[in-house]
Amino acid sequence: MITYIKESYLELKNHVTLPPRAESTNLMVVVAVFSILFALATWGVDSLFGKLIQFYFKKLIG
């Protein structure tokens, strides 16, 4: 386990490069926008299914 951690650290230190700050910021905005859109889509589908289930059981019972 210790060897794995040491090798991982060396890999990060010697072989990983970060993109420029401007590119990181743009990518962060893209991820945030898509996350919000996906959350809104999930909420919308959940609300729709909830209303459909309520409608179904109201018709079934009453």
OpenMM code with the backbone's topology and positions (N, CA, C; nanometers):
from openmm import Vec3, app, unit

residues = "MET ILE THR TYR ILE LYS GLU SER TYR LEU GLU LEU LYS ASN HIS VAL THR LEU PRO PRO ARG ALA GLU SER THR ASN LEU MET VAL VAL VAL ALA VAL PHE SER ILE LEU PHE ALA LEU ALA THR TRP GLY VAL ASP SER LEU PHE GLY LYS LEU ILE GLN PHE TYR PHE LYS LYS LEU ILE GLY".split()
positions = [
    Vec3(0.0831, -0.1193, 0.0000),
    Vec3(0.0000, 0.0000, 0.0000),
    Vec3(0.0880, 0.1263, 0.0000),
    Vec3(0.1922, 0.1252, 0.0786),
    Vec3(0.2825, 0.2400, 0.0855),
    Vec3(0.3484, 0.2629, -0.0508),
    Vec3(0.3885, 0.1555, -0.1159),
    Vec3(0.4510, 0.1669, -0.2482),
    Vec3(0.3539, 0.2293, -0.3473),
    Vec3(0.2290, 0.1865, -0.3418),
    Vec3(0.1269, 0.2418, -0.4310),
    Vec3(0.1115, 0.3923, -0.4094),
    Vec3(0.1073, 0.4337, -0.2850),
    Vec3(0.0916, 0.5767, -0.2538),
    Vec3(0.2131, 0.6555, -0.3030),
    Vec3(0.3328, 0.6019, -0.2810),
    Vec3(0.4542, 0.6706, -0.3274),
    Vec3(0.4558, 0.6820, -0.4800),
    Vec3(0.4216, 0.5733, -0.5483),
    Vec3(0.4207, 0.5760, -0.6945),
    Vec3(0.3138, 0.6708, -0.7479),
    Vec3(0.1990, 0.6744, -0.6825),
    Vec3(0.0929, 0.7661, -0.7240),
    Vec3(0.1378, 0.9107, -0.7079),
    Vec3(0.2024, 0.9395, -0.5970),
    Vec3(0.2525, 1.0747, -0.5734),
    Vec3(0.3550, 1.1140, -0.6795),
    Vec3(0.4484, 1.0242, -0.7085),
    Vec3(0.5493, 1.0532, -0.8096),
    Vec3(0.4859, 1.0720, -0.9478),
    Vec3(0.3860, 0.9928, -0.9793),
    Vec3(0.3153, 1.0067, -1.1076),
    Vec3(0.2505, 1.1446, -1.1170),
    Vec3(0.1821, 1.1853, -1.0110),
    Vec3(0.1192, 1.3175, -1.0107),
    Vec3(0.2234, 1.4290, -1.0202),
    Vec3(0.3321, 1.4133, -0.9490),
    Vec3(0.4357, 1.5165, -0.9449),
    Vec3(0.5081, 1.5307, -1.0785),
    Vec3(0.5357, 1.4198, -1.1458),
    Vec3(0.6219, 1.4243, -1.2639),
    Vec3(0.5493, 1.4185, -1.3980),
    Vec3(0.4276, 1.3673, -1.4022),
    Vec3(0.3649, 1.3425, -1.5319),
    Vec3(0.2308, 1.4136, -1.5531),
    Vec3(0.1778, 1.4760, -1.4512),
    Vec3(0.0476, 1.5413, -1.4643),
    Vec3(0.0689, 1.6914, -1.4786),
    Vec3(0.0055, 1.7487, -1.5814),
    Vec3(0.0117, 1.8941, -1.5981),
    Vec3(-0.1300, 1.9500, -1.5932),
    Vec3(-0.1429, 2.0628, -1.5314),
    Vec3(-0.2734, 2.1267, -1.5214),
    Vec3(-0.2939, 2.2194, -1.6407),
    Vec3(-0.4178, 2.2305, -1.6873),
    Vec3(-0.4437, 2.3253, -1.7965),
    Vec3(-0.4303, 2.4691, -1.7454),
    Vec3(-0.4177, 2.5634, -1.8368),
    Vec3(-0.4104, 2.7042, -1.7942),
    Vec3(-0.5366, 2.7450, -1.7163),
    Vec3(-0.5216, 2.8469, -1.6353),
    Vec3(-0.6311, 2.8911, -1.5485),
    Vec3(-0.7566, 2.9277, -1.6290),
    Vec3(-0.7399, 2.9957, -1.7428),
    Vec3(-0.8548, 3.0369, -1.8236),
    Vec3(-0.9315, 2.9141, -1.8748),
    Vec3(-0.8589, 2.8134, -1.9190),
    Vec3(-0.9246, 2.6920, -1.9678),
    Vec3(-0.9961, 2.6193, -1.8535),
    Vec3(-0.9334, 2.6146, -1.7376),
    Vec3(-0.9960, 2.5510, -1.6203),
    Vec3(-1.1253, 2.6229, -1.5828),
    Vec3(-1.1220, 2.7552, -1.5870),
    Vec3(-1.2409, 2.8334, -1.5537),
    Vec3(-1.3523, 2.8066, -1.6544),
    Vec3(-1.3189, 2.8040, -1.7834),
    Vec3(-1.4204, 2.7761, -1.8849),
    Vec3(-1.4809, 2.6373, -1.8667),
    Vec3(-1.3969, 2.5397, -1.8399),
    Vec3(-1.4471, 2.4035, -1.8204),
    Vec3(-1.5346, 2.3945, -1.6955),
    Vec3(-1.4973, 2.4677, -1.5909),
    Vec3(-1.5770, 2.4679, -1.4690),
    Vec3(-1.7161, 2.5252, -1.4954),
    Vec3(-1.7230, 2.6316, -1.5745),
    Vec3(-1.8518, 2.6920, -1.6082),
    Vec3(-1.9369, 2.5938, -1.6892),
    Vec3(-1.8745, 2.5257, -1.7850),
    Vec3(-1.9474, 2.4279, -1.8661),
    Vec3(-2.0033, 2.3161, -1.7776),
    Vec3(-1.9220, 2.2649, -1.6876),
    Vec3(-1.9669, 2.1575, -1.5974),
    Vec3(-2.0794, 2.2077, -1.5075),
    Vec3(-2.0671, 2.3289, -1.4551),
    Vec3(-2.1709, 2.3840, -1.3676),
    Vec3(-2.3026, 2.4005, -1.4430),
    Vec3(-2.2972, 2.4518, -1.5657),
    Vec3(-2.4195, 2.4720, -1.6443),
    Vec3(-2.4863, 2.3381, -1.6742),
    Vec3(-2.4087, 2.2400, -1.7200),
    Vec3(-2.4673, 2.1098, -1.7491),
    Vec3(-2.5197, 2.0418, -1.6242),
    Vec3(-2.4536, 2.0606, -1.5109),
    Vec3(-2.5021, 2.0029, -1.3856),
    Vec3(-2.6367, 2.0631, -1.3472),
    Vec3(-2.6494, 2.1934, -1.3618),
    Vec3(-2.7760, 2.2600, -1.3292),
    Vec3(-2.8853, 2.2152, -1.4256),
    Vec3(-2.8544, 2.2083, -1.5546),
    Vec3(-2.9543, 2.1631, -1.6523),
    Vec3(-2.9981, 2.0193, -1.6255),
    Vec3(-2.9024, 1.9328, -1.5931),
    Vec3(-2.9356, 1.7939, -1.5642),
    Vec3(-3.0209, 1.7843, -1.4381),
    Vec3(-2.9887, 1.8635, -1.3361),
    Vec3(-3.0679, 1.8642, -1.2128),
    Vec3(-3.2105, 1.9123, -1.2407),
    Vec3(-3.2251, 2.0158, -1.3220),
    Vec3(-3.3587, 2.0655, -1.3559),
    Vec3(-3.4373, 1.9622, -1.4366),
    Vec3(-3.3708, 1.8936, -1.5301),
    Vec3(-3.4377, 1.7901, -1.6089),
    Vec3(-3.4820, 1.6757, -1.5186),
    Vec3(-3.3970, 1.6346, -1.4263),
    Vec3(-3.4322, 1.5275, -1.3329),
    Vec3(-3.5489, 1.5689, -1.2452),
    Vec3(-3.5468, 1.6911, -1.1955),
    Vec3(-3.6571, 1.7421, -1.1137),
    Vec3(-3.7871, 1.7440, -1.1945),
    Vec3(-3.7791, 1.7883, -1.3199),
    Vec3(-3.8984, 1.7936, -1.4039),
    Vec3(-3.9575, 1.6562, -1.4296),
    Vec3(-3.8745, 1.5594, -1.4623),
    Vec3(-3.9231, 1.4233, -1.4865),
    Vec3(-3.9804, 1.3645, -1.3585),
    Vec3(-3.9135, 1.3876, -1.2463),
    Vec3(-3.9629, 1.3376, -1.1176),
    Vec3(-4.0988, 1.3994, -1.0843),
    Vec3(-4.1129, 1.5283, -1.1056),
    Vec3(-4.2407, 1.5951, -1.0790),
    Vec3(-4.3506, 1.5408, -1.1697),
    Vec3(-4.3187, 1.5218, -1.2971),
    Vec3(-4.4164, 1.4687, -1.3912),
    Vec3(-4.4619, 1.3292, -1.3509),
    Vec3(-4.3667, 1.2416, -1.3195),
    Vec3(-4.4038, 1.1068, -1.2776),
    Vec3(-4.4832, 1.1084, -1.1479),
    Vec3(-4.4472, 1.1967, -1.0561),
    Vec3(-4.5224, 1.2082, -0.9309),
    Vec3(-4.6669, 1.2471, -0.9566),
    Vec3(-4.6889, 1.3432, -1.0462),
    Vec3(-4.8257, 1.3846, -1.0781),
    Vec3(-4.9023, 1.2749, -1.1514),
    Vec3(-4.8342, 1.2037, -1.2404),
    Vec3(-4.8994, 1.0933, -1.3105),
    Vec3(-4.9409, 0.9826, -1.2145),
    Vec3(-4.8559, 0.9515, -1.1196),
    Vec3(-4.8892, 0.8480, -1.0213),
    Vec3(-5.0043, 0.8935, -0.9334),
    Vec3(-5.0039, 1.0202, -0.8905),
    Vec3(-5.1162, 1.0729, -0.8119),
    Vec3(-5.2456, 1.0651, -0.8920),
    Vec3(-5.2410, 1.1053, -1.0167),
    Vec3(-5.3593, 1.1005, -1.1030),
    Vec3(-5.4098, 0.9572, -1.1171),
    Vec3(-5.3193, 0.8630, -1.1382),
    Vec3(-5.3566, 0.7227, -1.1547),
    Vec3(-5.4256, 0.6696, -1.0301),
    Vec3(-5.3682, 0.6951, -0.9126),
    Vec3(-5.4272, 0.6416, -0.7912),
    Vec3(-5.5561, 0.7128, -0.7521),
    Vec3(-5.5708, 0.8404, -0.7873),
    Vec3(-5.6986, 0.9084, -0.7616),
    Vec3(-5.8078, 0.8473, -0.8481),
    Vec3(-5.7756, 0.8152, -0.9729),
    Vec3(-5.8739, 0.7507, -1.0613),
    Vec3(-5.9027, 0.6092, -1.0146),
    Vec3(-5.8023, 0.5383, -0.9657),
    Vec3(-5.8172, 0.4000, -0.9229),
    Vec3(-5.9023, 0.3929, -0.7965),
    Vec3(-5.8797, 0.4826, -0.7025),
    Vec3(-5.9500, 0.4778, -0.5739),
    Vec3(-6.0863, 0.5474, -0.5846),
    Vec3(-6.0898, 0.6638, -0.6437),
    Vec3(-6.2130, 0.7385, -0.6394),
    Vec3(-6.2734, 0.7527, -0.7709),
] * unit.nanometer
topology = app.Topology()
chain = topology.addChain("A")
for resn in residues:
    res = topology.addResidue(resn, chain)
    for name in ("N", "CA", "C"):
        topology.addAtom(name, app.Element.getBySymbol(name[0]), res)
